[in-house]
């Protein structure tokens, strides 16, 4: 059973990137869940994950950084009330509840930032573990992009757009 009580999530600091880079590099190089250039440099990843988002967080167990997520505004103007998040977990920490804890934390943070919905723009259809988790946490598939992702082993696969309204927090 997962013990989320042992998970600490806090804002990421620039000095955390040394611990984050191996996690990001592994996921990016695998090329099977994110539409990022697999040859992305460390500097480009730093800008993408630490500087471009509105906020970036780290998830730790026992003081060790094992996961991370970001929140950013999905669209400008009339779409600025919807946020987008991305999550990554170290391979050694998968199955320990980090992704679920980060997703729940991100929803609370997004509400606090004033967002009214969260949207995942590009969930690769072969990433069935993530899809099951997002569905369990209340996200619905609202769109399918046929053959939008070139998976390194499965070839061309669909990508899903998933969304969840973020009800305002009650004062009760």
Backbone as JSON Lines, residues from 0, in Angstrom:
{"i":0,"aa":"X","n":[0.84,-1.19,0.0],"ca":[0.0,0.0,0.0],"c":[0.88,1.25,0.0]}
{"i":1,"aa":"X","n":[0.46,2.27,-0.69],"ca":[1.2,3.53,-0.76],"c":[1.01,4.31,0.53]}
{"i":2,"aa":"X","n":[2.08,4.93,0.99],"ca":[2.01,5.73,2.21],"c":[2.31,7.18,1.86]}
{"i":3,"aa":"X","n":[1.25,7.92,1.49],"ca":[1.44,9.31,1.08],"c":[1.85,10.21,2.23]}
{"i":4,"aa":"X","n":[1.7,9.72,3.46],"ca":[2.11,10.53,4.61],"c":[3.61,10.8,4.61]}
{"i":5,"aa":"X","n":[4.38,9.93,3.93],"ca":[5.83,10.11,3.88],"c":[6.28,10.98,2.72]}
{"i":6,"aa":"X","n":[5.34,11.48,1.93],"ca":[5.67,12.3,0.76],"c":[5.59,13.78,1.15]}
{"i":7,"aa":"X","n":[6.64,14.51,0.83],"ca":[6.69,15.95,1.04],"c":[6.76,16.61,-0.33]}
{"i":8,"aa":"X","n":[5.92,17.62,-0.53],"ca":[5.93,18.36,-1.79],"c":[6.15,19.83,-1.47]}
{"i":9,"aa":"X","n":[7.1,20.44,-2.17],"ca":[7.4,21.86,-1.96],"c":[7.79,22.5,-3.28]}
{"i":10,"aa":"X","n":[7.84,23.84,-3.27],"ca":[8.32,24.57,-4.43],"c":[9.74,24.12,-4.77]}
{"i":11,"aa":"X","n":[10.02,24.0,-6.05],"ca":[11.37,23.68,-6.49],"c":[12.23,24.93,-6.44]}
{"i":12,"aa":"X","n":[13.48,24.71,-6.1],"ca":[14.49,25.78,-6.12],"c":[15.5,25.45,-7.21]}
{"i":13,"aa":"X","n":[16.17,26.47,-7.72],"ca":[17.15,26.25,-8.78],"c":[18.16,25.17,-8.39]}
{"i":14,"aa":"X","n":[18.57,25.15,-7.14],"ca":[19.58,24.17,-6.7],"c":[19.03,22.74,-6.68]}
{"i":15,"aa":"X","n":[17.72,22.57,-6.79],"ca":[17.13,21.23,-6.87],"c":[17.35,20.59,-8.24]}
{"i":16,"aa":"X","n":[17.7,21.4,-9.22],"ca":[17.76,20.86,-10.58],"c":[18.81,19.78,-10.74]}
{"i":17,"aa":"X","n":[19.85,19.82,-9.96],"ca":[20.87,18.75,-10.02],"c":[20.23,17.39,-9.75]}
{"i":18,"aa":"X","n":[19.29,17.34,-8.8],"ca":[18.58,16.09,-8.5],"c":[17.46,15.82,-9.51]}
{"i":19,"aa":"X","n":[16.91,16.88,-10.09],"ca":[15.82,16.71,-11.05],"c":[16.3,16.26,-12.42]}
{"i":20,"aa":"X","n":[17.46,16.71,-12.83],"ca":[17.93,16.43,-14.19],"c":[17.96,14.93,-14.51]}
{"i":21,"aa":"X","n":[18.47,14.07,-13.64],"ca":[18.42,12.63,-14.0],"c":[17.01,12.1,-14.2]}
{"i":22,"aa":"X","n":[16.04,12.59,-13.44],"ca":[14.65,12.17,-13.61],"c":[14.13,12.66,-14.95]}
{"i":23,"aa":"X","n":[14.3,13.95,-15.21],"ca":[13.84,14.54,-16.48],"c":[14.54,13.89,-17.66]}
{"i":24,"aa":"X","n":[15.85,13.77,-17.57],"ca":[16.63,13.2,-18.68],"c":[16.14,11.8,-19.01]}
{"i":25,"aa":"X","n":[15.91,10.97,-18.0],"ca":[15.45,9.61,-18.25],"c":[14.11,9.56,-18.95]}
{"i":26,"aa":"X","n":[13.17,10.37,-18.5],"ca":[11.84,10.39,-19.12],"c":[11.92,10.96,-20.53]}
{"i":27,"aa":"X","n":[12.65,12.04,-20.69],"ca":[12.76,12.69,-22.0],"c":[13.47,11.76,-22.99]}
{"i":28,"aa":"X","n":[14.57,11.16,-22.57],"ca":[15.33,10.27,-23.47],"c":[14.51,9.04,-23.87]}
{"i":29,"aa":"X","n":[13.67,8.52,-22.97],"ca":[12.84,7.36,-23.3],"c":[11.91,7.67,-24.46]}
{"i":30,"aa":"X","n":[11.44,8.91,-24.52],"ca":[10.64,9.36,-25.64],"c":[9.28,8.69,-25.79]}
{"i":31,"aa":"X","n":[8.75,8.13,-24.69],"ca":[7.48,7.39,-24.83],"c":[6.3,8.03,-24.12]}
{"i":32,"aa":"X","n":[6.51,9.17,-23.44],"ca":[5.39,9.81,-22.75],"c":[5.28,11.31,-23.0]}
{"i":33,"aa":"X","n":[6.35,11.97,-23.35],"ca":[6.33,13.42,-23.59],"c":[6.82,13.7,-25.0]}
{"i":34,"aa":"X","n":[6.22,14.69,-25.65],"ca":[6.61,15.09,-26.99],"c":[7.74,16.12,-26.91]}
{"i":35,"aa":"X","n":[8.8,15.74,-26.23],"ca":[10.0,16.57,-26.13],"c":[11.1,15.95,-26.98]}
{"i":36,"aa":"X","n":[12.01,16.77,-27.44],"ca":[13.16,16.28,-28.19],"c":[13.98,15.37,-27.27]}
{"i":37,"aa":"X","n":[14.16,14.1,-27.63],"ca":[14.91,13.18,-26.77],"c":[16.36,13.61,-26.53]}
{"i":38,"aa":"X","n":[16.87,14.47,-27.39],"ca":[18.25,14.96,-27.24],"c":[18.3,16.32,-26.53]}
{"i":39,"aa":"X","n":[17.21,16.7,-25.87],"ca":[17.17,17.98,-25.17],"c":[18.36,18.11,-24.22]}
{"i":40,"aa":"X","n":[18.98,19.28,-24.23],"ca":[20.12,19.53,-23.35],"c":[19.66,19.81,-21.92]}
{"i":41,"aa":"X","n":[20.58,19.73,-21.02],"ca":[20.3,20.04,-19.61],"c":[19.83,21.49,-19.48]}
{"i":42,"aa":"X","n":[20.48,22.41,-20.17],"ca":[20.09,23.82,-20.1],"c":[18.68,24.05,-20.64]}
{"i":43,"aa":"X","n":[18.36,23.38,-21.75],"ca":[17.02,23.53,-22.32],"c":[15.97,22.94,-21.39]}
{"i":44,"aa":"X","n":[16.3,21.81,-20.76],"ca":[15.37,21.19,-19.8],"c":[15.16,22.09,-18.59]}
{"i":45,"aa":"X","n":[16.21,22.73,-18.14],"ca":[16.1,23.66,-17.0],"c":[15.13,24.78,-17.34]}
{"i":46,"aa":"X","n":[15.29,25.36,-18.53],"ca":[14.39,26.44,-18.94],"c":[12.96,25.94,-19.06]}
{"i":47,"aa":"X","n":[12.78,24.78,-19.69],"ca":[11.46,24.21,-19.91],"c":[10.75,23.89,-18.6]}
{"i":48,"aa":"X","n":[11.45,23.28,-17.67],"ca":[10.81,22.75,-16.46],"c":[10.84,23.74,-15.29]}
{"i":49,"aa":"X","n":[11.88,24.55,-15.22],"ca":[12.05,25.41,-14.05],"c":[11.69,26.87,-14.31]}
{"i":50,"aa":"X","n":[11.88,27.35,-15.52],"ca":[11.69,28.78,-15.79],"c":[10.39,29.11,-16.5]}
{"i":51,"aa":"X","n":[9.97,28.29,-17.47],"ca":[8.78,28.6,-18.26],"c":[7.47,28.47,-17.48]}
{"i":52,"aa":"X","n":[7.32,27.48,-16.6],"ca":[6.04,27.32,-15.89],"c":[5.8,28.45,-14.88]}
{"i":53,"aa":"X","n":[4.55,28.54,-14.48],"ca":[4.19,29.49,-13.42],"c":[4.79,29.05,-12.09]}
{"i":54,"aa":"X","n":[4.83,27.73,-11.85],"ca":[5.43,27.19,-10.63],"c":[5.89,25.76,-10.89]}
{"i":55,"aa":"X","n":[6.96,25.37,-10.24],"ca":[7.49,24.01,-10.31],"c":[7.68,23.5,-8.89]}
{"i":56,"aa":"X","n":[7.41,22.22,-8.69],"ca":[7.45,21.6,-7.37],"c":[8.3,20.34,-7.41]}
{"i":57,"aa":"X","n":[8.8,19.95,-6.26],"ca":[9.48,18.67,-6.11],"c":[8.72,17.84,-5.09]}
{"i":58,"aa":"X","n":[8.75,16.52,-5.3],"ca":[8.15,15.57,-4.37],"c":[9.27,14.72,-3.8]}
{"i":59,"aa":"X","n":[9.26,14.57,-2.49],"ca":[10.35,13.87,-1.81],"c":[9.81,12.8,-0.89]}
{"i":60,"aa":"X","n":[10.59,11.76,-0.76],"ca":[10.37,10.74,0.26],"c":[11.68,10.64,1.02]}
{"i":61,"aa":"X","n":[11.6,10.79,2.34],"ca":[12.82,10.73,3.15],"c":[13.83,11.8,2.79]}
{"i":62,"aa":"X","n":[13.35,12.94,2.33],"ca":[14.24,14.05,1.98],"c":[14.88,13.92,0.61]}
{"i":63,"aa":"X","n":[14.63,12.83,-0.11],"ca":[15.22,12.61,-1.43],"c":[14.21,12.99,-2.5]}
{"i":64,"aa":"X","n":[14.62,13.83,-3.45],"ca":[13.76,14.24,-4.55],"c":[13.58,13.06,-5.5]}
{"i":65,"aa":"X","n":[12.31,12.66,-5.66],"ca":[11.98,11.51,-6.5],"c":[10.92,11.82,-7.55]}
{"i":66,"aa":"X","n":[10.37,13.04,-7.5],"ca":[9.35,13.42,-8.46],"c":[9.28,14.93,-8.59]}
{"i":67,"aa":"X","n":[8.59,15.37,-9.62],"ca":[8.46,16.8,-9.87],"c":[7.24,17.06,-10.74]}
{"i":68,"aa":"X","n":[6.7,18.25,-10.6],"ca":[5.63,18.68,-11.51],"c":[5.68,20.19,-11.68]}
{"i":69,"aa":"X","n":[5.05,20.64,-12.76],"ca":[4.92,22.08,-12.99],"c":[3.45,22.42,-13.21]}
{"i":70,"aa":"X","n":[3.14,23.69,-13.01],"ca":[1.84,24.28,-13.36],"c":[2.11,25.46,-14.27]}
{"i":71,"aa":"X","n":[1.36,25.53,-15.35],"ca":[1.44,26.7,-16.22],"c":[0.05,27.0,-16.77]}
{"i":72,"aa":"X","n":[-0.14,28.22,-17.2],"ca":[-1.39,28.61,-17.83],"c":[-1.45,27.93,-19.19]}
{"i":73,"aa":"X","n":[-2.57,27.28,-19.47],"ca":[-2.69,26.5,-20.69],"c":[-2.78,27.39,-21.94]}
{"i":74,"aa":"X","n":[-3.57,28.44,-21.86],"ca":[-3.73,29.38,-22.97],"c":[-3.79,30.79,-22.39]}
{"i":75,"aa":"X","n":[-3.54,31.76,-23.21],"ca":[-3.63,33.15,-22.77],"c":[-5.06,33.67,-23.0]}
{"i":76,"aa":"X","n":[-5.3,34.89,-22.59],"ca":[-6.58,35.54,-22.86],"c":[-7.75,34.77,-22.29]}
{"i":77,"aa":"X","n":[-8.72,34.46,-23.15],"ca":[-9.94,33.8,-22.73],"c":[-9.75,32.39,-22.18]}
{"i":78,"aa":"X","n":[-8.58,31.8,-22.36],"ca":[-8.31,30.46,-21.83],"c":[-7.41,30.47,-20.61]}
{"i":79,"aa":"X","n":[-7.12,31.64,-20.07],"ca":[-6.15,31.75,-18.98],"c":[-6.64,31.19,-17.65]}
{"i":80,"aa":"X","n":[-7.91,30.82,-17.57],"ca":[-8.44,30.25,-16.33],"c":[-8.22,28.73,-16.27]}
{"i":81,"aa":"X","n":[-7.6,28.16,-17.3],"ca":[-7.31,26.73,-17.36],"c":[-5.8,26.54,-17.27]}
{"i":82,"aa":"X","n":[-5.38,25.62,-16.4],"ca":[-3.96,25.35,-16.27],"c":[-3.61,24.01,-16.9]}
{"i":83,"aa":"X","n":[-2.34,23.81,-17.07],"ca":[-1.76,22.57,-17.58],"c":[-0.66,22.17,-16.62]}
{"i":84,"aa":"X","n":[-0.51,20.88,-16.41],"ca":[0.55,20.38,-15.55],"c":[1.28,19.25,-16.24]}
{"i":85,"aa":"X","n":[2.53,19.05,-15.85],"ca":[3.31,17.91,-16.28],"c":[3.96,17.29,-15.07]}
{"i":86,"aa":"X","n":[4.04,15.97,-15.03],"ca":[4.54,15.24,-13.87],"c":[5.6,14.24,-14.31]}
{"i":87,"aa":"X","n":[6.64,14.09,-13.51],"ca":[7.65,13.06,-13.75],"c":[8.06,12.45,-12.42]}
{"i":88,"aa":"X","n":[8.26,11.13,-12.43],"ca":[8.67,10.38,-11.24],"c":[9.89,9.55,-11.59]}
{"i":89,"aa":"X","n":[10.84,9.48,-10.68],"ca":[12.03,8.64,-10.87],"c":[11.59,7.18,-11.01]}
{"i":90,"aa":"X","n":[12.23,6.44,-11.91],"ca":[11.84,5.02,-12.1],"c":[11.85,4.21,-10.8]}
{"i":91,"aa":"X","n":[12.78,4.49,-9.93],"ca":[12.89,3.74,-8.67],"c":[11.76,4.05,-7.7]}
{"i":92,"aa":"X","n":[11.01,5.13,-7.95],"ca":[9.96,5.55,-7.02],"c":[8.55,5.31,-7.57]}
{"i":93,"aa":"X","n":[8.46,4.72,-8.74],"ca":[7.13,4.49,-9.32],"c":[6.38,3.47,-8.48]}
{"i":94,"aa":"X","n":[5.06,3.66,-8.39],"ca":[4.23,2.76,-7.62],"c":[4.17,3.09,-6.14]}
{"i":95,"aa":"X","n":[4.74,4.22,-5.74],"ca":[4.74,4.62,-4.33],"c":[3.77,5.76,-4.04]}
{"i":96,"aa":"X","n":[2.94,6.11,-5.01],"ca":[1.93,7.13,-4.81],"c":[2.38,8.55,-5.1]}
{"i":97,"aa":"X","n":[3.58,8.72,-5.63],"ca":[4.07,10.08,-5.9],"c":[3.24,10.81,-6.96]}
{"i":98,"aa":"X","n":[2.94,10.15,-8.05],"ca":[2.18,10.81,-9.11],"c":[0.79,11.22,-8.61]}
{"i":99,"aa":"X","n":[0.14,10.34,-7.88],"ca":[-1.18,10.67,-7.33],"c":[-1.07,11.84,-6.35]}
{"i":100,"aa":"X","n":[-0.08,11.78,-5.47],"ca":[0.1,12.87,-4.49],"c":[0.39,14.19,-5.19]}
{"i":101,"aa":"X","n":[1.23,14.15,-6.23],"ca":[1.54,15.39,-6.96],"c":[0.31,15.91,-7.7]}
{"i":102,"aa":"X","n":[-0.48,15.02,-8.29],"ca":[-1.68,15.47,-9.0],"c":[-2.68,16.1,-8.03]}
{"i":103,"aa":"X","n":[-2.89,15.48,-6.9],"ca":[-3.81,16.06,-5.91],"c":[-3.27,17.4,-5.4]}
{"i":104,"aa":"X","n":[-1.98,17.46,-5.12],"ca":[-1.34,18.71,-4.67],"c":[-1.48,19.79,-5.75]}
{"i":105,"aa":"X","n":[-1.26,19.4,-7.01],"ca":[-1.33,20.39,-8.09],"c":[-2.74,20.97,-8.23]}
{"i":106,"aa":"X","n":[-3.75,20.16,-7.98],"ca":[-5.11,20.67,-8.06],"c":[-5.36,21.71,-6.97]}
{"i":107,"aa":"X","n":[-4.88,21.44,-5.77],"ca":[-5.02,22.43,-4.69],"c":[-4.25,23.71,-5.02]}
{"i":108,"aa":"X","n":[-3.03,23.57,-5.52],"ca":[-2.22,24.74,-5.88],"c":[-2.89,25.52,-7.02]}
{"i":109,"aa":"X","n":[-3.41,24.8,-7.99],"ca":[-4.07,25.45,-9.13],"c":[-5.28,26.25,-8.66]}
{"i":110,"aa":"X","n":[-6.07,25.66,-7.77],"ca":[-7.22,26.4,-7.22],"c":[-6.75,27.67,-6.51]}
{"i":111,"aa":"X","n":[-5.7,27.53,-5.72],"ca":[-5.17,28.68,-4.98],"c":[-4.66,29.78,-5.93]}
{"i":112,"aa":"X","n":[-4.22,29.38,-7.11],"ca":[-3.75,30.33,-8.12],"c":[-4.9,30.93,-8.92]}
{"i":113,"aa":"X","n":[-6.11,30.43,-8.7],"ca":[-7.28,30.97,-9.38],"c":[-7.71,30.22,-10.62]}
{"i":114,"aa":"X","n":[-7.1,29.1,-10.92],"ca":[-7.51,28.33,-12.09],"c":[-8.84,27.65,-11.83]}
{"i":115,"aa":"X","n":[-9.63,27.52,-12.87],"ca":[-10.96,26.9,-12.75],"c":[-11.02,25.51,-13.37]}
{"i":116,"aa":"X","n":[-9.97,25.12,-14.08],"ca":[-9.91,23.79,-14.68],"c":[-8.46,23.42,-14.93]}
{"i":117,"aa":"X","n":[-8.23,22.12,-15.04],"ca":[-6.91,21.59,-15.36],"c":[-7.06,20.74,-16.61]}
{"i":118,"aa":"X","n":[-6.14,20.93,-17.55],"ca":[-6.2,20.18,-18.8],"c":[-4.84,19.58,-19.1]}
{"i":119,"aa":"X","n":[-4.85,18.31,-19.46],"ca":[-3.65,17.64,-19.96],"c":[-3.79,17.57,-21.47]}
{"i":120,"aa":"X","n":[-2.94,18.27,-22.18],"ca":[-3.08,18.48,-23.61],"c":[-2.69,17.29,-24.47]}
{"i":121,"aa":"X","n":[-1.84,16.41,-23.93],"ca":[-1.22,15.42,-24.81],"c":[-0.81,14.21,-24.0]}
{"i":122,"aa":"X","n":[-1.79,13.38,-23.63],"ca":[-1.51,12.16,-22.88],"c":[-1.4,11.03,-23.89]}
{"i":123,"aa":"X","n":[-0.22,10.48,-24.01],"ca":[0.03,9.43,-25.0],"c":[-0.82,8.21,-24.65]}
{"i":124,"aa":"X","n":[-1.55,7.7,-25.63],"ca":[-2.53,6.63,-25.37],"c":[-1.9,5.34,-24.86]}
{"i":125,"aa":"X","n":[-0.62,5.14,-25.09],"ca":[0.05,3.94,-24.58],"c":[0.47,4.1,-23.12]}
{"i":126,"aa":"X","n":[0.33,5.29,-22.57],"ca":[0.68,5.55,-21.17],"c":[-0.52,5.19,-20.29]}
{"i":127,"aa":"X","n":[-0.86,3.91,-20.29],"ca":[-2.1,3.44,-19.66],"c":[-2.11,3.63,-18.15]}
{"i":128,"aa":"X","n":[-0.96,3.54,-17.51],"ca":[-0.91,3.77,-16.07],"c":[-1.31,5.18,-15.72]}
{"i":129,"aa":"X","n":[-0.8,6.15,-16.46],"ca":[-1.16,7.55,-16.21],"c":[-2.63,7.78,-16.52]}
{"i":130,"aa":"X","n":[-3.12,7.22,-17.61],"ca":[-4.52,7.41,-17.97],"c":[-5.43,6.86,-16.87]}
{"i":131,"aa":"X","n":[-5.12,5.67,-16.37],"ca":[-5.92,5.1,-15.27],"c":[-5.89,6.01,-14.04]}
{"i":132,"aa":"X","n":[-4.71,6.53,-13.72],"ca":[-4.58,7.41,-12.55],"c":[-5.38,8.69,-12.75]}
{"i":133,"aa":"X","n":[-5.22,9.32,-13.91],"ca":[-5.95,10.58,-14.14],"c":[-7.46,10.33,-14.09]}
{"i":134,"aa":"X","n":[-7.91,9.23,-14.65],"ca":[-9.35,8.92,-14.59],"c":[-9.79,8.68,-13.14]}
{"i":135,"aa":"X","n":[-8.99,7.97,-12.37],"ca":[-9.32,7.73,-10.96],"c":[-9.41,9.05,-10.19]}
{"i":136,"aa":"X","n":[-8.62,10.03,-10.61],"ca":[-8.6,11.33,-9.93],"c":[-9.59,12.32,-10.54]}
{"i":137,"aa":"X","n":[-10.49,11.83,-11.41],"ca":[-11.59,12.65,-11.89],"c":[-11.42,13.31,-13.24]}
{"i":138,"aa":"X","n":[-10.35,13.0,-13.96],"ca":[-10.16,13.58,-15.28],"c":[-10.92,12.77,-16.31]}
{"i":139,"aa":"X","n":[-11.45,13.46,-17.31],"ca":[-12.17,12.81,-18.41],"c":[-11.44,13.07,-19.71]}
{"i":140,"aa":"X","n":[-11.49,12.1,-20.59],"ca":[-10.96,12.3,-21.93],"c":[-11.98,13.12,-22.71]}
{"i":141,"aa":"X","n":[-11.56,14.29,-23.18],"ca":[-12.46,15.19,-23.9],"c":[-12.08,15.29,-25.37]}
{"i":142,"aa":"X","n":[-10.99,14.65,-25.73],"ca":[-10.58,14.66,-27.14],"c":[-9.53,13.6,-27.4]}
{"i":143,"aa":"X","n":[-9.45,13.21,-28.65],"ca":[-8.46,12.22,-29.09],"c":[-7.81,12.77,-30.35]}
{"i":144,"aa":"X","n":[-6.49,12.78,-30.36],"ca":[-5.72,13.24,-31.51],"c":[-5.16,12.0,-32.22]}
{"i":145,"aa":"X","n":[-5.78,11.59,-33.3],"ca":[-5.38,10.35,-33.96],"c":[-3.93,10.39,-34.46]}
{"i":146,"aa":"X","n":[-3.18,9.35,-34.1],"ca":[-1.82,9.15,-34.58],"c":[-0.93,10.37,-34.39]}
{"i":147,"aa":"X","n":[-1.12,11.08,-33.28],"ca":[-0.42,12.34,-33.04],"c":[0.96,12.17,-32.45]}
{"i":148,"aa":"X","n":[1.28,10.98,-31.97],"ca":[2.57,10.76,-31.29],"c":[3.3,9.59,-31.93]}
{"i":149,"aa":"X","n":[4.56,9.8,-32.23],"ca":[5.38,8.75,-32.8],"c":[6.15,8.07,-31.67]}
{"i":150,"aa":"X","n":[5.57,7.01,-31.14],"ca":[6.13,6.26,-30.01],"c":[7.35,5.47,-30.5]}
{"i":151,"aa":"X","n":[8.43,5.43,-29.71],"ca":[9.66,4.78,-30.18],"c":[9.53,3.28,-30.46]}
{"i":152,"aa":"X","n":[8.57,2.6,-29.85],"ca":[8.4,1.17,-30.13],"c":[7.03,0.84,-30.71]}
{"i":153,"aa":"X","n":[6.0,1.58,-30.37],"ca":[4.65,1.29,-30.84],"c":[4.31,2.0,-32.14]}
{"i":154,"aa":"X","n":[5.16,2.89,-32.6],"ca":[4.87,3.65,-33.81],"c":[3.86,4.75,-33.55]}
{"i":155,"aa":"X","n":[3.11,5.1,-34.56],"ca":[2.14,6.19,-34.43],"c":[0.96,5.76,-33.56]}
{"i":156,"aa":"X","n":[0.74,6.52,-32.49],"ca":[-0.35,6.25,-31.56],"c":[-1.11,7.54,-31.3]}
{"i":157,"aa":"X","n":[-2.31,7.4,-30.76],"ca":[-3.14,8.55,-30.44],"c":[-2.63,9.27,-29.19]}
{"i":158,"aa":"X","n":[-3.02,10.52,-29.06],"ca":[-2.82,11.29,-27.83],"c":[-4.19,11.75,-27.36]}
{"i":159,"aa":"X","n":[-4.36,11.78,-26.06],"ca":[-5.63,12.17,-25.47],"c":[-5.52,13.57,-24.88]}
{"i":160,"aa":"X","n":[-6.63,14.28,-24.92],"ca":[-6.78,15.53,-24.19],"c":[-7.69,15.19,-23.02]}
{"i":161,"aa":"X","n":[-7.21,15.45,-21.81],"ca":[-7.98,15.12,-20.6],"c":[-8.18,16.39,-19.8]}
{"i":162,"aa":"X","n":[-9.34,16.49,-19.14],"ca":[-9.69,17.73,-18.46],"c":[-10.47,17.43,-17.19]}
{"i":163,"aa":"X","n":[-10.37,18.36,-16.26],"ca":[-11.13,18.28,-15.02],"c":[-11.45,19.69,-14.54]}
{"i":164,"aa":"X","n":[-12.73,19.96,-14.25],"ca":[-13.06,21.24,-13.62],"c":[-12.49,21.26,-12.21]}
{"i":165,"aa":"X","n":[-12.07,22.43,-11.78],"ca":[-11.56,22.6,-10.41],"c":[-12.57,23.44,-9.66]}
{"i":166,"aa":"X","n":[-13.43,22.77,-8.93],"ca":[-14.44,23.5,-8.15],"c":[-13.74,24.38,-7.14]}
{"i":167,"aa":"X","n":[-14.27,25.55,-6.92],"ca":[-13.68,26.42,-5.9],"c":[-13.67,25.73,-4.54]}
{"i":168,"aa":"X","n":[-12.63,25.98,-3.78],"ca":[-12.57,25.4,-2.45],"c":[-13.61,26.07,-1.57]}
{"i":169,"aa":"X","n":[-14.27,25.25,-0.79],"ca":[-15.26,25.82,0.14],"c":[-14.56,26.25,1.41]}
{"i":170,"aa":"X","n":[-15.19,27.18,2.11],"ca":[-14.62,27.66,3.37],"c":[-15.0,26.74,4.52]}
{"i":171,"aa":"X","n":[-15.81,25.75,4.26],"ca":[-16.28,24.85,5.33],"c":[-15.22,23.86,5.73]}
